[in-house]
Amino acid sequence: MSLLNIGRSAVLANSTLLNTTSNNIANINTPGYVRQRTEFVSEQFGLGVGQGTTERLVNEFSQKQLRRDTSNAAYSSQYLAEANRLDALFSNSANSIATGMNNLFQQIQTANNDPMQLSSRQLVIGSSQALLDQFNSMSTLIADQEKFLNQQMDVYVNEVNDLITQISAYNNDIASYGSSSSRPVPLDLLDKRDAAILKLSEYMEIQTLDAANGEKLVFMGSGQALVLERGEFNLLSLRGDPDPNDRNIELTLQSNSNVKVMLNAQGVGGKIGALTDYRLQVINPTQNQLGQLAITLADSMNTQNKLGLTLNGTVGQDLFRLPVSQGLAYTSNTSNASVLVEIESGRSNQLPPNDFLVEVVDANTVTVTVLDELGRPTANSRTLISATGFPATFSAEDTAEDDLFGLQIQIGAAAAGDKFVLKPLNAAARSTQMATNRAEDLALAGPIRGEFNATNLGNGRVDGLKVFNTDPASSAFTESSIVNGPYTVTYMGQDSLTNEYLFEITDSTNAVLGETRFATNNFNNVLENATPNLKEQLGFDFNLTGIPKPGDTFTVDFNTNGYNDNRNGLEMSALQDASLVRRSAQPLGQAVNQYSFNQSYATMVGNIGERTRQARTANEANNAILEQSTLWYESLSGVNLDEEAADLIRFQQSYAAAAKILQTSQTIFDTLLQALR
């Protein structure tokens, strides 16, 4: 009987081994299948082979490494796919904003050569509209990509929720089998659960922990639970607060919707993390920088055009219409107040490429804080404004530093504690419009001219006329003249006591407006050095050159019929190379904090290219690491046909040998029976 039992157990054992090997071969192309191996122990006292145990060949460390590398590779691949779209958009010379800006200033220079030529002026207007169309097109394409990111985010979140549900269901099935040898867990359930966890790692970085009942607990890389014992969380993609175009991610316990966890935007990993990071690092900054460039260019052109004289003989007005945007109110606000924000005329050089947070502290205090790319308040970029109740409108003049980042903010009937996010740049590039299409409105001429009296004995001349302000409310200018002009400057000679050069300034009524004294014969900024300061009062200033004689007079008058004049056009051309675009919210006096238009655009395009290059390098590295991790994992857990074929032959021979034992046992038994007869 011992020989028969040994043979029987050997046949059964080798049959099991053949079944295990055959199953491995059959599932070589099954996704997620883990190679199985059956192991036996010998029976006591040499009575054959004992009961076998079939298990999966899994190295826990290589499996965790595979999940981590899968998450990293999915992150870099998704990030690169999104970055390539924007990089291709900005690297195409046909879309170059720099080309459009250069063409505009080239047309201005052409118009300066012949200010009377209407066709040249019309080309400036046409180039301006073409440049706005380019801004609009680029900004719209970026906004479309942002919408696509939101759509992908929604799809990925739904897929994550499905995987979380699957893993939880597999956990429940596995736990229901228990851990006893009489009711082992089907190995295919473990394979399916591991495959679902690996798939989940594509969407976010995860960690796992084995529970005592056989369940696999799943956590995000940052520690938040996704799958618990007998429970699971759902991942929700929510409309942002306060910006509905942003996507916030929230975890909600399926069995209790009141249990919620808001996730940090950073550190999610995987495809979802790539979408979130790409929005924060590339899409939002690029949209803001593009809007900043459009607004700064338009406002600078407006400001300079208002300091010149049009072909109709009137003081210039705005060429562009700057956008007005509405602040985004937090849902926690206790009032229904709204906030409007626009760029204060002439202060676009104070505007950084950021969003802003407005907080109503109380009825007398409002704070405006610059936000970084993650929506966090930046250090040393907070402005305090004194209020006298609401509604109210605030500008730079209401701040101690005379710097409200170029913003003009109108707040409704707000309550203490209300908060608003301002995004004046987000849609600015596609919202800036032309304020006029008339070539005559281009103010190329200077609005004033200086002359010397023909009877003067000296060789003094008026030079360096510079206009600073043509606003009728705060200067001597009206629409087509100057108040009480012309203004006369008379050289009174040198003071006998102080030896100073003395000039007297009078208006057309001979009323003395002030006098200017110079210690040397360097007669610069005559009105600024006057007592009182006439530069701020009149809105312009000038120098005197040469050596005047006592009694010599000089006049400054409105430039009536001065059409063939390009002085203001030259100032407009000079804007091309002027440092007008604020680099950051740091104080303007610190380091180099302002760019020219082309420098600003080049920096923006360079940042996109650099992000794309980094993403491409990271993608190549992460895919190479993932390939190594996959090979390592497959070397143990994957099915090798050569190895399985060799095992199949070996087990087949063992099976035949075991059958021979049974045959031998039968022969011996028959011989014994014959001997007893």
C-alpha positions in Angstrom: 0.0 0.0 0.0 2.9 2.4 0.7 4.2 2.0 -2.9 0.7 2.6 -4.2 0.2 5.7 -2.1 3.5 7.1 -3.1 2.7 6.5 -6.8 -0.8 8.0 -6.4 0.5 11.1 -4.7 3.3 11.5 -7.3 0.8 11.2 -10.2 -1.5 13.8 -8.6 1.4 16.1 -7.8 2.8 16.0 -11.3 -0.7 16.4 -12.8 -1.0 19.6 -10.7 2.4 20.8 -11.9 1.4 20.1 -15.5 -1.8 22.1 -15.0 0.0 25.0 -13.5 2.5 25.1 -16.3 -0.2 24.7 -18.9 -2.1 27.6 -17.3 1.0 29.8 -17.5 1.4 29.0 -21.2 -2.2 29.6 -21.9 -2.2 33.0 -20.2 1.0 34.3 -21.7 -0.9 37.0 -23.6 -3.4 37.8 -20.8 -2.9 41.4 -19.5 -2.1 41.5 -15.8 -1.5 37.7 -15.5 1.2 36.8 -13.0 3.1 33.6 -13.4 2.1 30.8 -11.0 4.2 28.1 -9.3 3.1 25.1 -7.4 5.3 23.8 -4.5 5.0 20.6 -2.6 6.3 19.2 0.7 7.2 15.5 1.3 5.1 13.4 3.5 6.5 12.0 6.7 8.3 8.7 6.9 8.8 8.6 3.1 5.1 8.1 2.2 5.1 10.2 -0.9 4.5 13.9 -1.6 2.2 16.0 0.4 -0.4 18.6 -0.6 0.8 21.3 -3.0 0.3 25.1 -2.8 -0.1 27.2 -5.9 1.1 30.8 -5.6 1.9 33.8 -7.7 5.5 34.8 -8.3 5.5 38.4 -7.2 8.2 40.5 -5.8 6.5 43.2 -3.7 9.4 45.6 -4.1 9.5 45.3 -7.9 5.8 45.7 -8.0 5.9 48.9 -6.0 8.7 50.2 -8.1 6.7 49.4 -11.3 3.8 51.4 -10.0 5.9 54.4 -9.0 7.7 54.4 -12.4 4.4 54.0 -14.2 3.0 57.0 -12.4 6.2 59.1 -13.3 6.1 58.0 -16.9 2.4 58.8 -17.3 3.0 62.2 -15.7 5.8 63.2 -18.0 4.1 61.7 -21.1 0.9 63.7 -20.4 2.8 66.9 -19.6 4.8 66.6 -22.8 1.7 66.0 -24.9 0.1 69.2 -23.6 3.4 71.2 -23.7 4.0 70.2 -27.3 0.7 71.7 -28.4 1.6 75.1 -26.9 5.2 74.9 -28.0 4.2 74.2 -31.6 1.8 77.2 -31.5 4.4 79.7 -30.3 7.3 78.3 -32.3 5.4 78.8 -35.6 6.7 82.1 -37.1 3.2 82.7 -38.6 1.8 83.2 -35.1 4.7 85.4 -33.8 3.4 88.3 -31.8 6.9 89.8 -32.1 6.6 89.9 -35.8 3.3 91.8 -35.5 4.7 94.3 -33.0 7.8 94.9 -35.2 5.5 95.4 -38.2 3.4 98.0 -36.2 6.4 100.1 -35.2 7.8 99.8 -38.7 4.6 101.3 -40.1 4.8 104.1 -37.5 8.3 104.9 -38.7 7.1 105.0 -42.2 4.3 107.4 -41.2 6.8 109.6 -39.5 8.7 110.0 -42.7 5.6 111.8 -44.2 3.1 112.7 -41.5 0.7 114.2 -44.0 0.4 111.0 -46.0 -3.0 109.5 -45.0 -2.2 106.1 -46.5 0.8 105.6 -44.3 -1.3 106.5 -41.2 -3.9 104.0 -42.4 -1.3 101.3 -42.5 -0.5 102.0 -38.8 -4.2 101.5 -38.0 -4.3 98.3 -40.1 -1.2 96.9 -38.4 -2.7 97.7 -35.0 -5.8 95.7 -35.8 -3.8 92.8 -37.3 -1.7 92.7 -34.1 -4.9 92.6 -31.9 -6.2 89.8 -34.1 -3.0 87.9 -33.4 -3.3 88.5 -29.7 -6.9 87.4 -29.9 -6.1 84.2 -31.8 -3.3 83.1 -29.6 -5.2 83.8 -26.4 -8.3 82.0 -27.7 -6.2 78.9 -28.6 -4.7 78.9 -25.1 -8.2 79.2 -23.6 -9.3 76.3 -25.8 -6.5 74.2 -24.5 -7.5 75.0 -21.0 -11.1 73.8 -21.8 -9.6 70.6 -23.2 -7.6 70.2 -20.0 -10.8 70.4 -18.0 -12.5 67.9 -20.2 -9.6 65.5 -19.8 -9.6 66.1 -16.1 -13.3 65.1 -15.9 -12.7 61.9 -18.0 -9.7 60.9 -15.9 -11.5 61.5 -12.6 -14.3 59.2 -13.8 -11.8 56.5 -14.8 -10.1 56.8 -11.4 -13.5 56.4 -9.6 -14.2 53.3 -11.7 -10.8 51.8 -10.7 -11.3 52.7 -7.1 -14.7 50.9 -7.2 -13.1 47.9 -8.9 -10.3 47.6 -6.3 -12.8 47.9 -3.5 -14.9 45.2 -5.0 -11.9 42.9 -5.5 -11.0 43.5 -1.8 -14.4 42.5 -0.7 -14.3 39.3 -2.8 -10.8 38.4 -1.5 -11.7 39.1 2.1 -14.8 36.9 1.8 -12.6 33.9 1.1 -10.6 34.3 4.2 -7.1 33.1 4.6 -7.6 29.4 5.4 -6.1 26.6 3.3 -9.5 25.0 2.9 -10.8 28.0 0.9 -7.9 29.7 -0.8 -8.3 33.0 -2.6 -8.6 32.5 -6.4 -5.3 33.8 -7.8 -7.0 35.5 -10.8 -8.7 37.9 -8.3 -5.3 38.9 -7.0 -4.1 39.4 -10.6 -7.1 41.6 -11.5 -6.7 43.7 -8.3 -3.0 44.3 -9.0 -3.8 45.2 -12.6 -6.4 47.7 -11.4 -4.0 49.2 -9.0 -1.3 49.4 -11.7 -3.8 51.2 -14.0 -4.7 53.6 -11.1 -1.0 54.5 -10.8 -1.2 55.9 -14.3 -3.6 58.6 -13.1 -2.0 59.5 -9.8 0.9 58.5 -7.5 -0.3 55.9 -5.1 1.0 53.8 -2.2 -0.4 50.5 -1.0 -0.7 48.7 2.4 -1.7 45.1 3.1 -4.5 44.6 5.6 -4.7 41.5 7.8 -7.8 40.2 6.1 -6.1 40.2 2.7 -7.4 43.5 1.4 -5.1 46.0 -0.3 -5.4 49.5 1.1 -4.6 52.2 -1.4 -3.4 55.8 -0.6 -2.4 58.7 -2.6 1.3 59.7 -2.6 0.5 62.6 -0.3 -1.2 60.2 2.2 -5.0 60.6 1.5 -6.9 57.3 1.5 -8.5 56.1 -1.6 -9.5 52.5 -0.6 -10.0 51.6 3.0 -11.1 48.3 4.7 -14.7 47.8 3.6 -14.8 51.3 2.2 -13.7 53.6 -0.5 -13.4 57.3 -1.5 -14.7 58.9 -4.7 -12.6 61.4 -6.5 -14.5 64.5 -7.6 -13.6 67.1 -10.1 -15.3 70.3 -9.0 -15.8 73.8 -10.4 -13.2 76.0 -8.7 -14.0 78.5 -6.0 -14.0 81.3 -7.0 -13.0 80.6 -10.6 -15.3 78.0 -12.2 -12.9 77.4 -15.0 -10.4 75.9 -12.6 -10.7 72.4 -11.5 -10.5 71.6 -7.8 -10.1 67.9 -6.7 -12.0 66.6 -3.7 -12.3 63.2 -2.0 -15.6 62.1 -0.7 -16.3 58.9 1.3 -18.8 56.9 -0.6 -20.6 55.7 2.5 -20.8 59.2 4.0 -20.8 62.2 1.6 -20.2 64.5 4.6 -16.7 63.2 4.9 -14.7 65.4 2.4 -11.0 66.1 1.8 -9.9 68.9 -0.5 -6.7 67.9 -2.3 -3.7 70.2 -2.8 -3.1 71.1 -6.4 0.5 69.9 -6.3 1.9 66.5 -5.7 -1.0 64.4 -7.2 1.3 62.8 -9.8 0.3 60.7 -12.8 -1.9 62.0 -15.6 -4.1 64.1 -13.3 -1.1 65.7 -11.7 0.4 66.5 -15.1 -2.8 68.3 -16.1 -2.9 70.3 -12.9 0.7 71.2 -12.9 0.7 72.1 -16.6 -2.2 74.5 -16.0 -0.4 76.2 -13.1 3.1 76.2 -14.6 2.4 77.0 -18.3 -1.2 77.7 -19.3 -2.1 80.3 -16.6 1.3 82.2 -16.7 1.3 82.3 -20.5 -2.2 83.6 -20.6 -1.4 86.3 -18.0 1.9 87.3 -19.7 0.1 87.5 -23.1 -2.6 89.7 -21.6 0.0 91.8 -19.8 1.8 92.4 -23.1 -1.4 93.3 -24.9 -2.5 95.7 -22.2 0.9 97.3 -21.7 1.4 97.9 -25.5 -2.2 99.3 -25.9 -2.0 101.5 -22.8 1.5 102.8 -23.8 0.3 103.7 -27.3 -2.8 105.4 -25.8 -0.7 107.4 -23.4 1.7 108.6 -26.0 -1.0 109.3 -28.6 -2.8 111.5 -26.1 0.4 113.6 -25.9 0.3 114.4 -29.6 -1.7 116.3 -32.2 -3.9 114.6 -34.7 -4.3 115.4 -38.4 -7.5 117.2 -37.5 -5.5 119.6 -35.3 -6.9 118.2 -32.0 -5.1 116.6 -29.1 -5.0 112.8 -29.6 -7.2 110.3 -27.8 -7.1 106.6 -27.1 -6.2 104.3 -30.0 -7.2 101.2 -28.1 -10.0 100.3 -25.8 -8.7 98.4 -22.7 -10.9 95.7 -21.2 -12.8 95.8 -18.0 -13.2 92.5 -16.1 -15.3 91.4 -13.1 -13.8 90.0 -10.0 -14.6 86.5 -8.9 -16.4 86.3 -5.5 -15.8 83.4 -3.1 -18.9 81.4 -2.2 -18.3 82.2 1.5 -18.9 85.9 1.0 -21.8 87.3 3.1 -22.7 90.0 0.6 -23.7 90.0 -3.0 -21.2 92.7 -3.9 -19.4 92.7 -7.2 -16.0 94.0 -8.1 -14.9 95.5 -11.4 -11.2 96.0 -12.3 -9.5 97.8 -15.1 -6.1 99.1 -15.9 -5.6 102.7 -14.8 -4.7 104.8 -17.8 -1.0 105.4 -18.1 0.0 102.9 -15.3 0.3 99.7 -17.2 4.0 99.7 -16.5 3.1 98.9 -12.9 1.1 95.8 -13.8 2.8 92.4 -13.0 1.7 89.2 -14.8 -0.3 87.9 -11.8 -3.7 87.5 -10.4 -4.8 89.4 -7.3 -6.7 88.8 -4.1 -8.9 91.6 -2.7 -10.0 91.3 0.9 -12.4 93.6 2.7 -11.0 93.8 6.2 -13.6 96.2 7.5 -15.5 99.3 6.4 -12.3 101.3 6.4 -9.7 98.9 5.1 -9.2 96.9 1.9 -6.1 94.8 1.0 -4.9 93.9 -2.5 -2.4 91.0 -2.6 -0.5 89.6 -5.5 -1.0 85.8 -6.0 1.6 83.4 -7.3 1.0 80.7 -9.9 -0.5 78.4 -7.3 -2.9 81.0 -6.1 -1.0 81.7 -2.9 -0.3 85.3 -1.6 3.3 86.3 -2.4 5.6 87.8 0.1 6.0 91.6 0.3 3.3 92.1 -2.4 0.4 93.3 -0.3 -1.1 96.8 -0.6 -3.2 98.4 2.1 -6.0 100.8 1.0 -7.9 103.1 3.3 -11.6 103.2 2.6 -14.6 105.3 3.8 -17.3 102.7 3.3 -18.7 101.0 0.2 -19.4 101.2 -2.7 -15.9 102.7 -3.5 -13.4 103.0 -6.3 -9.7 102.7 -5.6 -6.6 103.6 -7.7 -2.9 104.1 -7.1 -3.5 107.5 -5.5 -5.3 105.8 -2.7 -2.2 103.9 -1.6 0.8 105.0 0.4 3.2 103.9 -2.2 1.2 105.3 -5.1 1.3 101.8 -6.6 -1.8 99.6 -6.9 -0.1 97.5 -9.5 -1.7 99.5 -12.3 -5.2 98.5 -11.2 -8.3 100.6 -10.7 -10.8 98.7 -8.6 -14.5 99.4 -8.1 -16.1 97.6 -5.2 -19.8 97.4 -4.5 -21.6 97.2 -1.2 -19.2 94.6 0.3 -19.2 93.3 3.8 -16.2 92.7 6.1 -14.6 89.3 5.4 -15.6 89.3 1.7 -12.9 88.1 -0.7 -12.5 88.4 -4.4 -10.0 87.1 -6.9 -9.1 89.5 -9.7 -7.9 88.1 -13.1 -7.5 91.2 -15.2 -5.1 89.6 -17.6 -6.7 86.2 -18.2 -8.9 87.4 -21.1 -7.1 90.7 -21.8 -5.3 89.6 -24.9 -8.6 88.6 -26.6 -10.6 91.5 -25.2 -8.5 94.5 -26.1 -10.1 96.4 -29.1 -9.4 99.3 -31.3 -11.0 102.6 -30.1 -10.8 104.2 -33.6 -10.3 103.1 -37.2 -9.6 106.7 -38.5 -6.1 107.3 -39.7 -6.6 111.0 -38.9 -6.7 110.1 -35.1 -3.1 109.0 -35.1 -1.4 111.9 -33.3 2.1 112.1 -34.8 2.6 115.9 -34.3 3.7 117.6 -31.1 0.8 119.7 -29.6 3.0 122.7 -28.8 5.9 124.6 -30.5 8.5 126.9 -29.2 9.8 130.0 -31.0 12.2 132.9 -30.4 11.5 136.6 -31.1 13.2 137.8 -34.2 14.3 140.9 -32.4 16.3 138.9 -29.8 19.9 139.9 -29.5 21.2 136.6 -28.2 21.2 133.2 -29.9 19.0 131.4 -27.4 16.5 128.9 -28.8 13.6 126.8 -27.4 14.6 123.1 -27.4 13.5 119.8 -26.0 9.8 120.5 -25.8 8.3 117.6 -23.8 4.6 117.1 -23.2 3.6 115.1 -20.1 -0.1 115.7 -19.7 -2.8 116.9 -22.0 -5.8 116.2 -19.7 -7.9 119.4 -19.6 -8.7 118.7 -15.9 -5.1 118.9 -14.8 -3.1 120.8 -17.6 -3.2 123.9 -19.7 -4.5 121.9 -22.7 -8.0 121.9 -24.2 -9.0 119.9 -27.2 -7.5 122.2 -29.7 -5.6 124.9 -27.8 -3.8 125.8 -24.6 -5.4 128.1 -21.9 -4.1 131.6 -21.8 -1.4 130.8 -24.4 1.0 131.6 -25.8 3.3 131.5 -22.8 6.3 133.9 -22.9 9.6 133.4 -21.2 11.7 136.6 -20.8 15.4 136.5 -19.9 15.8 139.2 -17.2 19.6 139.0 -16.9 21.7 137.9 -14.0 20.8 138.8 -10.4 23.4 141.3 -9.1 23.3 139.7 -5.7 23.3 136.0 -6.4 24.7 136.0 -10.0 21.8 133.7 -11.0 20.3 133.7 -14.4 16.7 134.9 -14.1 13.8 134.1 -16.4 10.2 135.3 -16.0 7.2 133.3 -17.3 4.0 135.1 -18.3 0.8 134.1 -20.1 -1.1 135.8 -22.9 -2.6 138.3 -20.4 0.9 139.3 -19.2 0.1 137.8 -15.8 3.3 136.5 -14.2 3.1 132.8 -13.6 6.5 132.3 -12.0 10.2 132.8 -12.4 13.1 130.4 -12.9 16.6 130.9 -11.6 19.7 129.0 -12.8 23.0 129.0 -11.1 24.8 128.0 -14.4 24.0 128.7 -18.0 22.6 125.2 -18.4 18.9 126.2 -18.8 17.2 122.8 -18.7 13.6 122.1 -17.5 12.6 125.7 -17.3 9.1 125.1 -16.0 10.1 122.3 -13.5 12.7 124.6 -11.9 10.3 127.6 -11.8 8.8 128.9 -8.6 6.1 127.7 -8.3 6.6 124.4 -10.3 4.8 125.1 -13.6 5.5 121.7 -15.2 2.7 120.0 -13.3 0.4 122.9 -13.8 0.8 123.3 -17.5 1.6 119.7 -18.5 4.8 120.3 -20.5 8.4 121.5 -20.1 11.3 122.7 -22.3 14.9 123.7 -22.4 16.7 126.8 -23.6 19.9 126.5 -25.5 22.5 129.1 -26.6 23.3 132.4 -24.8 20.3 134.8 -24.5 20.6 138.5 -23.9 18.6 140.4 -21.3 15.2 141.2 -22.7 15.2 138.3 -25.1 11.8 136.6 -25.2 10.7 133.1 -26.2 7.1 131.8 -26.7 5.5 128.4 -26.4 2.1 128.1 -28.1 -0.3 125.5 -29.4 0.9 123.9 -32.6 -1.9 125.1 -34.7 -1.8 123.8 -38.3 1.4 121.8 -37.4 0.4 118.8 -39.4 3.8 118.1 -41.0 5.3 117.4 -37.6 6.5 114.0 -36.4 7.8 114.8 -32.9 5.2 112.7 -31.1 5.4 110.0 -33.7 9.1 109.7 -32.9 8.2 109.3 -29.2 5.7 106.6 -30.2 8.4 104.8 -32.2 10.7 104.9 -29.2 8.2 102.8 -27.2 9.4 99.7 -29.1 12.7 99.6 -27.1 11.4 101.2 -23.9 11.3 99.1 -20.7 7.6 99.2 -20.0 6.6 95.6 -19.1 6.8 94.8 -15.4 8.6 91.5 -14.8 7.2 90.6 -11.4 5.4 92.1 -8.4 8.6 93.0 -6.7 9.1 96.8 -6.2 10.0 98.5 -9.5 13.3 99.9 -8.1 14.7 96.4 -7.3 17.1 95.0 -9.9 16.0 94.8 -13.5 12.2 94.5 -13.2 11.0 95.8 -16.5 11.3 94.5 -20.1 10.7 95.9 -23.5 7.8 94.5 -25.5 10.1 92.1 -27.5 12.0 91.1 -24.4 8.8 90.2 -22.6 7.5 88.2 -25.5 10.8 86.4 -26.0 10.9 85.5 -22.3 7.4 84.1 -22.5 8.2 82.0 -25.5 11.5 81.0 -24.0 9.7 79.8 -20.8 7.4 77.6 -22.9 10.3 76.2 -24.9 12.2 75.5 -21.7 9.3 73.8 -20.0 8.8 71.6 -23.2 12.5 70.7 -23.3 12.5 69.7 -19.7 9.3 67.7 -20.2 10.8 65.9 -23.2 14.0 65.1 -21.3 12.0 63.9 -18.3 9.8 61.8 -20.5 12.7 60.0 -22.1 14.3 59.3 -18.8 11.1 58.1 -17.1 10.2 55.8 -20.0 13.7 54.3 -19.9 13.3 53.8 -16.1 9.8 52.3 -16.6 11.2 49.9 -19.3 13.9 48.7 -16.8 11.3 48.3 -14.0 9.0 46.4 -16.3 11.8 44.0 -17.4 12.7 43.5 -13.7 9.1 42.8 -12.8 8.5 40.5 -15.8 11.7 38.6 -15.2 9.9 37.1 -12.1 6.2 37.6 -12.7 6.0 37.3 -16.4 5.6 34.0 -18.3 8.8 32.8 -20.1 7.9 30.3 -22.9 11.3 28.7 -22.9 11.2 28.1 -19.2 7.6 26.9 -19.2 8.4 24.5 -22.1 11.3 23.0 -20.3 9.1 22.6 -17.1 6.4 21.0 -19.3 8.8 18.3 -20.5 10.3 17.8 -17.0 6.8 17.4 -15.4 5.7 15.2 -18.2 8.6 12.9 -17.6 7.9 13.0 -13.8 4.3 12.1 -14.5 5.3 9.1 -16.6 7.7 8.0 -13.9 5.0 8.3 -11.3 2.7 6.3 -13.5 5.4 3.7 -13.7 5.4 3.5 -9.9 1.7 2.7 -10.0 2.3 0.1 -12.6 5.1 -1.4 -10.5 2.9 -1.4 -7.5 0.2 -3.2 -9.5 2.6 -5.8 -10.7 3.9 -6.5 -7.2 0.4 -6.7 -5.9 -0.6 -9.2 -8.6 2.5 -11.3 -7.9 1.7 -11.4 -4.2 -1.9 -12.6 -5.0 -0.5 -15.3 -7.3 1.9 -16.5 -4.6 -0.9 -16.9 -2.1 -3.0 -19.1 -4.3 
